[in-house]
């Protein structure tokens, strides 16, 4: 693929991804002394045959020490591995042809998070955790990170819906030792069996104030045109930039990258741009990729699992009630027809 893509494209594509400061898409970035400024990020959330493929890249930007990220997940990953070399750049090219272009510590009280998986990818140490918000916060504190004051609220927002988190710790000193140059990325591919794909959005505003801005690009690759919640209107900080049948050349290119052989022969490509002030990001992106057109209010963070029935559940309840009423009315009609026939047969013909 590197031979097939012009060198000018690779450089321009990286220019769109590489910005001052470390970046990890759709995660709350934290450093040893508090939140690290998170600038524009790019993520692919693809869904095929009941599995979400979450691909993001962690860029090395220079400096020393360690910093990391906490990313909420909708379920337990079956695999976390190094991602392809140019998947994200190829998506950028498809929808946007390249053009030159310390906080107080938070105290947690918790029993402790359960470590489900640990993976070392280049200079990146990845840990999949299971636990409540306090558990995950305490784990981060125990590993040398001072979370921003809004961390308990944000982590609780996610823990109410899923207790699974992915913590990524990037060792810049180890990256230097591996001769990783500034701008070199460590792509990560997370495979998650789940009923519907989902992208955490609110976590991007972790540690940010009302004056801070959040920029991100989210690519969706699904079998059908997805239904989204919230609807990307632009007024809510989320803008729909692309929604069309994926080109055959894109799918072929993606499929030829490392670990991307699962990419289907046809699909729907959606690009959503996050262009928002931090307070606007009070939601996540819920996706219904089934074609039914009913994304979950719970996954979008607009309803709590224990306080509200999401829209899909309401639809099932209504359809079930309509079906039951229909069956009852049919039974009554059959009974009345039978009674009428019986009555007619007992009559004596009159002259």
PyMOL commands that set and color helices and strands:
alter all, ss='L'
color gray80, all
select helices_A, chain A and resi 7-17+87-95+133-142+151-159+172-177+202-205+248-255+278-280+311-345
alter helices_A, ss='H'
color red, helices_A
select strands_A, chain A and resi 23-24+28-31+34-35+41-48+51-59+66-72+77-82+114-121+124-130+164-171+185-193+198-199+213-222+227-229+238-245+268-277+285-288
alter strands_A, ss='S'
color yellow, strands_A
deselect
rebuild
show_as cartoon
